[in-house]
Amino acid sequence: MHLILPLRYNPTSKVNVLYSLNEFLIPLGKPIKKNTYHQFAAKNSLMDIVKEQSKDFTTVTEYPVNIELHIYRDSDRRMDVGNVSVIEKFTTDALVQQGILIDDSWKYINSITMVMAGLDKENPRVEYIIQEKQNVEAPV
């Protein structure tokens, strides 16, 4: 199963929310970077994209699965790999809500791998890939 997700939420020319922990977490002692309205709108937009792309997916029956995120950045500026974990969380939650995944606990998801896959200025994105069980048991 393969989803192609945006790296940013841009509903207008003035609103630009990167799906990044830096945009969604409020660091201690620092001012809020984004209006919470735009954060909720960005989350809902991403979850709607996931629901649309996964509507023809079948329910995963072989667990645990492995998830890979392939990140295609829009520029060479510095970017922490782990910051896009917000995309993984929102996407996985949407897949659980859709009934594609049973749950997002360790019994069902064995690993999450994030890979900086390259630069794509025209189509920055995150490719979310579910690799179903391949005879690997989750630890007990």
C-alpha positions in Angstrom: 0.0 0.0 0.0 1.4 3.3 -1.1 0.2 6.9 -0.3 1.6 10.1 -1.8 1.3 13.0 0.7 2.1 16.7 0.6 5.0 18.1 2.6 3.1 21.3 3.2 -0.4 22.6 3.7 -1.0 25.8 1.5 -4.7 26.7 1.3 -3.9 30.3 0.4 -0.8 32.3 -0.6 -0.5 33.6 3.0 -0.9 30.3 4.8 2.0 27.8 4.6 2.2 25.0 7.2 5.0 22.5 6.9 4.0 19.1 8.2 6.8 19.2 10.7 7.1 18.8 14.5 8.5 22.3 14.5 5.1 23.6 13.2 2.9 21.5 15.5 4.7 21.5 18.8 5.1 24.6 20.9 8.7 24.7 22.2 9.0 25.7 25.8 9.8 29.4 26.2 9.0 30.3 22.5 6.0 32.0 21.0 3.5 30.0 19.0 4.7 29.8 15.4 1.3 29.1 13.8 -2.3 29.8 14.6 -3.9 26.7 16.0 -6.7 27.1 13.5 -4.3 26.5 10.7 -2.7 23.6 12.5 -6.1 21.8 12.8 -7.0 22.7 9.2 -3.6 21.2 8.1 -4.2 18.0 10.1 -7.7 17.6 8.7 -6.6 18.3 5.2 -3.9 15.6 5.4 -6.3 13.1 6.9 -8.8 13.8 4.1 -6.1 13.2 1.5 -5.3 9.9 3.2 -9.0 8.9 3.4 -9.4 9.7 -0.3 -6.3 7.8 -1.4 -7.0 4.8 0.8 -10.7 4.3 -0.1 -10.0 1.3 -2.3 -7.5 -0.3 0.1 -8.3 -3.6 1.8 -7.9 -4.1 5.5 -4.5 -5.4 6.4 -4.8 -8.9 7.9 -1.1 -9.9 8.3 0.7 -8.2 11.2 3.0 -6.7 12.2 3.6 -4.3 9.3 6.5 -2.0 8.6 6.0 1.5 7.5 8.4 3.5 5.4 8.3 7.2 4.7 10.3 8.4 1.7 10.8 12.2 2.0 11.3 14.3 -1.2 12.2 17.8 -0.1 11.6 21.0 -2.0 15.0 22.6 -1.3 18.5 21.9 0.0 17.9 23.8 3.2 18.5 21.9 6.4 15.7 19.5 7.5 15.6 17.1 10.4 14.5 13.7 9.3 12.3 13.1 12.4 10.3 16.3 12.0 8.0 14.6 9.4 6.9 12.1 12.0 3.8 14.2 12.3 2.8 13.0 8.8 3.3 9.4 9.9 1.1 10.0 13.0 -1.7 11.7 11.2 -1.6 9.3 8.3 -1.6 6.2 10.6 -4.4 7.6 12.7 -6.5 8.1 9.5 -5.8 4.6 8.3 -6.9 3.2 11.7 -10.1 5.3 11.5 -10.7 4.0 8.0 -10.3 0.4 9.2 -7.3 -0.3 7.0 -5.1 -0.9 10.0 -6.5 -2.5 13.2 -4.4 -0.3 15.5 -1.2 1.7 15.6 0.3 0.0 18.7 3.6 -2.0 18.7 1.7 -5.3 18.2 0.6 -4.1 14.7 3.4 -1.8 13.6 6.9 -3.3 13.9 8.9 -0.4 12.5 8.7 3.0 11.1 11.6 4.1 8.8 12.1 7.6 7.5 14.4 8.1 4.5 15.5 11.4 2.9 14.9 10.1 -0.7 15.9 13.1 -2.6 15.1 16.6 -3.9 12.0 17.3 -6.0 11.4 21.1 -6.3 8.3 20.5 -8.5 6.6 17.8 -6.3 7.8 17.8 -2.7 6.1 15.0 -0.9 6.2 12.1 1.5 5.5 8.6 0.2 4.0 6.5 2.9 4.5 2.8 2.2 3.0 -0.1 4.2 4.9 -3.3 3.9 2.9 -6.2 5.1 4.2 -8.9 7.4 7.1 -11.0 6.0 7.5 -13.8 8.5 8.8 -11.4 11.2 7.2 -11.6 14.6 6.9 -8.6 16.9 8.7 -8.9 20.3 6.5 -9.9 23.2 
